[in-house]
Amino acid sequence: MGWYDTIKDAVSVMQKADNIDVTKQLLEAQKEMMDIQQENFELKRTIDELNTIIEKSKKIKYSEGRGAVYTIEEDGSKQGPYCTCCWEADGKTISLHRRSTSYMNCPCCKAEIKSRLVYDNEDETESET
């Protein structure tokens, strides 16, 4: 039996005993426990979000050769390009959309980034320069 059920049963017993003061105290304790449970849930979610950002930050690389963008190299493949504004401000990896061979833009923050074509192989990019 969890804390909620225990307090609920105690409230029921006190109501039957017609003890209004204890019933009020138990209901207040129940409300406080529910508030604590909600706060705990929100804190765990925040911790998970921060851990995700920490893990991404270990893998993400600034790639000026591709334009001022971020990429992630994982398991031998590159992902991205990602918006520098969104990553640096919010820790979000927002994929950039190619507008032309010279420009990409972010669908989230609307940043416009001048860039060269993005290649899957970085060596191809270097040989172009």
C-alpha positions, 0 to 999 in steps of 0.5 A: 500500500502506498502513501496515498492509500494509507492517508486515504484510509486514515481519512476514512477512519477519522471521518467515521470517528467524526474527528474533524481536526485530524481529518483536516490535518490528514487531508492537508498532509495528503495534498502536500504529499501530492505536491511533493510527488509532482515536484519530484516528477518535474525534477526527474524530467529536468534531470533527464533533459540535462543528462541528454544535453550533457551526452549530446555535448560530448558528441557535438562538434562545431564545423566551420568548414561546413558553414557555421554549424554543428554536427554529431559524429556517432557510430561512424556517421555524421548527423546534422548540420544543426543550428548554432543559435538553437544549440548554444541558447537552448541545447537543442539540435535543430536540423537546418534546412537548405534554402540554396547551395549558399544558404541554410535556415533554421525552422525554429529560430529562423537563423540564416546561415551562409554555407557551402554544400554539406558532404557526408565525408569531411575529406570531400569538403576539405578537397574543395578548398 
